[in-house]
Amino acid sequence: MDLIFLVIATIATLSAIMVFASKITFKSGLFLGAFMISIAILYLKLFAEFIAGVQILIYVGAILVLILFVIMLVGKEERILTINPLRIFLVSIMIILVIYSILKLKLKTYIINKYSIEELSSVLFEKYYLPFEVVALAILAGIIGSLFIAMVKEVKEK
Amino acid sequence: MIEYIVLSFILISIAIIGIITTKNVLRILMGVEIILNAAAINFVAFSKMYNVLGEIFVLFILIVAAAEAAIGLSIIIMLYKYYKTLDLEKIREMRW
């Protein structure tokens, strides 16, 4: 539990809160981008450098850009919801109880600190090759499906 | 390491509270992405204690999240074309 982890974790938590708490939808999209980049830095801290690179490429580079495109198409502002102190009190008590029970877990205190891309690639392409191909087909089906949903020529007005 | 698990729990709970209290459909989609990312950091933290299977599963989570985000965004575009608004208080056709 050192200083870098505390700073990055605080940035991630505040970005996640600000995704829902800002009035302008585009700003909440940008806070989502900050959240994803801070999660990628945490992956680097855990010696998972391939996952960090893939996260920046795919999440920030493709998914976030798509979300920002759709926000710019259908932008909407929204008022911040009212604050109810009783709800905040009850939810914070539940969160403190769960965190207390998590801290009682007896986990290993060391992590495997070597960069893992060779082991990951050898296990992925030898033992788990079938799920790899199946997931590639799944994303192909997703692309074709999303094209097919949005390809209607005229939309009957409500 | 236990601080990653506590962080993952805090992020998932923030995202769930945000999803059920917002009225904007795009914020719900962004909350779903926050949940997926928080679960992924949990997987990688556990993977670094034992063996490399958690990272492989995180790769699959990433790919499936990309497919799901694309389909969700196309549904949102069609929703906007049909209802002319994205306010969830007004889209009530399937509610009781």
HADDOCK unambig.tbl for C-alpha pairs under 7 A between the chains (distance, minus, plus):
assign (segid A and resid 1 and name CA) (segid B and resid 3 and name CA) 6.90 0.50 0.50
assign (segid A and resid 9 and name CA) (segid B and resid 7 and name CA) 6.99 0.50 0.50
assign (segid A and resid 13 and name CA) (segid B and resid 11 and name CA) 6.39 0.50 0.50
assign (segid A and resid 17 and name CA) (segid B and resid 14 and name CA) 6.68 0.50 0.50
assign (segid A and resid 20 and name CA) (segid B and resid 18 and name CA) 5.82 0.50 0.50
assign (segid A and resid 20 and name CA) (segid B and resid 27 and name CA) 6.69 0.50 0.50
assign (segid A and resid 63 and name CA) (segid B and resid 66 and name CA) 6.24 0.50 0.50
assign (segid A and resid 63 and name CA) (segid B and resid 69 and name CA) 6.78 0.50 0.50
assign (segid A and resid 99 and name CA) (segid B and resid 6 and name CA) 6.35 0.50 0.50
assign (segid A and resid 102 and name CA) (segid B and resid 6 and name CA) 6.95 0.50 0.50
assign (segid A and resid 107 and name CA) (segid B and resid 1 and name CA) 6.88 0.50 0.50
assign (segid A and resid 108 and name CA) (segid B and resid 1 and name CA) 6.79 0.50 0.50
assign (segid A and resid 108 and name CA) (segid B and resid 49 and name CA) 6.67 0.50 0.50
assign (segid A and resid 109 and name CA) (segid B and resid 1 and name CA) 5.79 0.50 0.50
assign (segid A and resid 111 and name CA) (segid B and resid 48 and name CA) 5.40 0.50 0.50
assign (segid A and resid 111 and name CA) (segid B and resid 49 and name CA) 5.10 0.50 0.50
assign (segid A and resid 112 and name CA) (segid B and resid 48 and name CA) 5.44 0.50 0.50
assign (segid A and resid 112 and name CA) (segid B and resid 49 and name CA) 6.14 0.50 0.50
assign (segid A and resid 120 and name CA) (segid B and resid 52 and name CA) 6.17 0.50 0.50
assign (segid A and resid 120 and name CA) (segid B and resid 56 and name CA) 6.84 0.50 0.50
assign (segid A and resid 124 and name CA) (segid B and resid 56 and name CA) 6.74 0.50 0.50
assign (segid A and resid 135 and name CA) (segid B and resid 60 and name CA) 6.95 0.50 0.50
assign (segid A and resid 139 and name CA) (segid B and resid 63 and name CA) 6.95 0.50 0.50
assign (segid A and resid 139 and name CA) (segid B and resid 64 and name CA) 6.72 0.50 0.50
assign (segid A and resid 139 and name CA) (segid B and resid 67 and name CA) 5.07 0.50 0.50
assign (segid A and resid 142 and name CA) (segid B and resid 67 and name CA) 5.09 0.50 0.50
assign (segid A and resid 142 and name CA) (segid B and resid 71 and name CA) 6.29 0.50 0.50
assign (segid A and resid 143 and name CA) (segid B and resid 67 and name CA) 6.84 0.50 0.50
assign (segid A and resid 145 and name CA) (segid B and resid 71 and name CA) 6.90 0.50 0.50
assign (segid A and resid 146 and name CA) (segid B and resid 70 and name CA) 6.44 0.50 0.50
assign (segid A and resid 146 and name CA) (segid B and resid 71 and name CA) 4.74 0.50 0.50
assign (segid A and resid 146 and name CA) (segid B and resid 74 and name CA) 5.62 0.50 0.50
assign (segid A and resid 149 and name CA) (segid B and resid 74 and name CA) 6.58 0.50 0.50
assign (segid A and resid 149 and name CA) (segid B and resid 75 and name CA) 6.95 0.50 0.50
assign (segid A and resid 150 and name CA) (segid B and resid 74 and name CA) 5.73 0.50 0.50
assign (segid A and resid 150 and name CA) (segid B and resid 78 and name CA) 6.28 0.50 0.50
assign (segid A and resid 155 and name CA) (segid B and resid 82 and name CA) 6.59 0.50 0.50
assign (segid A and resid 157 and name CA) (segid B and resid 82 and name CA) 5.91 0.50 0.50
assign (segid A and resid 158 and name CA) (segid B and resid 82 and name CA) 6.09 0.50 0.50
assign (segid A and resid 158 and name CA) (segid B and resid 83 and name CA) 6.36 0.50 0.50
